[in-house]
């Protein structure tokens, strides 16, 4: 698992890097909050981050706020590090969007335990996203061919017809039929008929690639 460390103090940053590397993490280090945001919004960004509260340019709290505003991204588990120990500061840090808060100087074993908790949360998040996407796909696609189902097709056609009326343009619809498909089912069985339907539903490039591989 990759983890980002944002710490402006060089010594503290180096100690954190070595501690995390010994624990099996791949570490990405930055010196300020602006660099942290730049790293965490990348497509392959680390999903775990340790953020010092006090940093130049952008502090750790603002990094949390900025990342939570970007709802389209995969979830990042954020831990704030600070020497501030008052309950007001802890509450302010958590309300900024941080998932956890650790006061300096921290115990290494406690840090590792907090990170393991973060990993469990991320695993649960990923499972929920997968389940949601699976349900969305099943609700909008035919399970045999993976093509859009009737409800989605009607909805898309409705939008296209409305757009055509607004723009005074045309909408074309093409319907395709498989000749003599009943004969396939009667002669070879419905399982083979399902295979034929799946093959017909494949995009043209996929068919060409399959034909090239077979050749």
N, C-alpha and C positions, 0 to 999 in steps of 0.2 A: 504494500500500500504506500502510495506517495503522500507526503505531508509537507505543507508549506510552513515555514518559520519566518515570521516578520518581527525583527528585533534590530533596533538601531545601534545597540551596544555590541561592538565586535566580539568582546570576550564572552558575553552571555550567549550571543548567537552561535559561537563556535562550540561552547559547552553543550548547548541544546542539540546542535547538529550531531555531535559525537554520541550523546546519550541516545538519540533516536536511531541513529545508524546501528548502534550495538543492539537495539531492540528489534532490528529487522526492517526499519522503515527506509524508504528512499526519500531523501530530504531535498526540498527546493528552498533556498534561503534568499531573503530580500532584506533591504535596510530600512524601508519606510512603507507607509500605508499606500502611497500611490503605486509603488511597485507591486505590493501585495494584490491590489485590485486588478492590475494588469495581468498578473499571473492567474488569478482565480477566475477570470472571465474567459480564459482560453478554452477551446473546445476540449482539450485533454487536461484540464486543470486538476490539481490535487483535490480530493474530496474531504480531507482533513486539514485544518489550519490552526496554528498557534499564533496568536496576535498579541504583541505587546500593546498595552493601552497607550502609553506616551511614546509617540514617534513623530519625526518631522514630516511636514507637508500634510499628511492625513493620519489621524490617530486611529487606534484599533477600533474604537467605538464607531467611527464614521465608516470604516471598512465594513463592519457588520451591517450597518444601515444600508450602504450602497449595494451589498450583495443581496440583501433581503428584498430590495426593490426590484431586482432582476429575477422575477418569478419564473422566467422561461428556462432557467438553467437547472441542471441536476443539483440536488441538495448538497450543500457543503456544511460539514459539522465544524463549528467555530468555537474555539476556546480562547478566552481573554486571559492574558497574564498581566498582573499588576501588583504593586506593593500597597495599593489602597485596600484597606481592610474593613472600612465602615460598611454597614448594611445598606446605606444609601447608595454608595458607589457600586456595590454588588448588584443591587436592583437596577441601577442605571445601565450597567453593563449588560445584564440579561435582557432588559427591555429594548436595547439597541438591536437585538437579534442574535446575540451570542447564545450558544447552547450550554456553555459551562464557563466557570470562572475559577481561576486558580491564583492564589496570592503568592507573591515572591517573599522570601526564597521558598521554593516548593520542594517537596519530597519526591525523589525520582520514582519510587514505587507508586506513589499516588498519581503522578503524571501518567505512568503507563496504564494504571487502572482506569483513569478517566479516558484515555485514548481507546482502550478496549471497549468501553461503553459506547464511545462514538462510533466505532466500527460496527457494533451490534445495531445501533440506530440506523446507520447507512444501509446495512443489509436488509433491515425491515423496510426501509424506504424503497429500496430497489425492488423488493418483492411486491410491494403495494403498487408501484408503477407498472410492473409487468402484468399484474392481475388486472389493473385498470385498462391497459392497452389491449389485453386479451379479450376482455368483456366488450370494449369498444369495437374491436375487429369483428367479433361474433355478431354484434348488433347491426353491423353495416355491410357484412359480406356473406355471400353464399358459402357454406362450409365445405361443399364439395369442390367447387372450382376456384374459390377465393376471389371471384368477381363481385362487384357491387350487387347488393340485393335490390329487390323491387322498390323498397321504401326509399333508398338512397337515389336510385335512378329517377323516380318520380320527383323527388325534391330537386335534383340537379336540373331536370328538364323544366321544372317550374321556374327556377331562377333564370335559366337561359331564355325562356320565352319572355319573361318580364324584361330582361336586359335587351332583347331584340326589339321589343316594343318601345323602350325608352330611346334606343339608338336608331330605330327605324331600319333595322337590318334583318337578316334572315337567320333562321335556325334550321339546321338539317339533322335528320335522324336516320340512321341506317340500321336496319334489322337484318340479322343473319339467321339462316336455318341450316341444319345438318340434314342433308338428303339421306333418306332410307335409314334413319337412325333406329327405327323400330326393328328393322331386320337385324341390326347388330345385337340388340338385346335378345331377340328371339333365337338367333343362331349361336351366339357366344355367351349369353348370360348377362345379367345386370352388372356384375362386377367388372366385366370387360367394357360394358357400356359406360360405366363410371370412369374407367381409364381413358376412354375416348373423349369424354367430356372434359376431363382435366387437361388432356393434350391439346384439344381445340382452344381451350381458354388461355393457354400459354402465350405470352407476347411473341411476336415474330422473331426478334433477335435471339430469344431463348431457344426457339425451335431450330434456327439456323446453327447456333452453337452446338446444340445436341447432335444435329446431323453431321456437322464437321467432326465432332468427337467420335461419332460412330464410324465415319469414313476412315 
